[in-house]
Amino acid sequence: GIRLRYPKMPLVHTGRGEWYPVELVFQGFGKMKDANSPEQVRAVLEYYNDVHAGTDSVGHIGELYQQAYGQLEKCGLTVKHVLDQYNLRIDHRPVEVVATVLPEPVLNFANNQKAPVRNGSWNLRNAKFAAPAELDSFAVANLTGDQRNMAFMDNFLRVAQSHGMNIPYGVNIAEVTSTANSIGSISDVSGTIST
């Protein structure tokens, strides 16, 4: 029963089978209302109390399996019937593999500058990419009216340029952002490439 203002705009697929009109989707910048409410947190913590904590949780999984198995038997099915639906098979032999410790990957930046790995990540601050992309043109469609989207784009362009990416020179995000009220006039931005 929702009347769309922009029915010809693309749909967004969530990955769980749902499709939403893009005008109904927004970027969450903070905690959603009532997300992780005290009641939700308490319910999760209570579930993992002494009964379901530590090694007892393994026993609980066994109990859940037995309950599910019992329900299948009531329907005249077995676990094999369910697995066959997904072309899965159970093999009770453990899998043996030879483990190898891989060498630490090396990330090369411009001027053959190497980035050291620290705690599993690279520090990209002030690093110029060896082969940076060129962002010759782009468009921004802000359907929310939230000004933080423009701050995000300003920051994105600043960081992209600091890594050596070529972006149009002197872009004013406020001028190139089409809002929900002006969606019919979205145009891309192109211009002199900064060096």
Beta strands, then each sheet from edge to edge (+ up, - down):
strand 1: 11-13
strand 2: 19-21
strand 3: 107-108
strand 4: 114-115
strand 5: 117-118
strand 6: 121-122
strand 7: 137-138
strand 8: 140-142
strand 9: 177-179
strand 10: 189-190
sheet 1: 1+ 2-
sheet 2: 3+ 4-
sheet 3: 5+ 6-
sheet 4: 7+ 10-
sheet 5: 8+ 9+
end
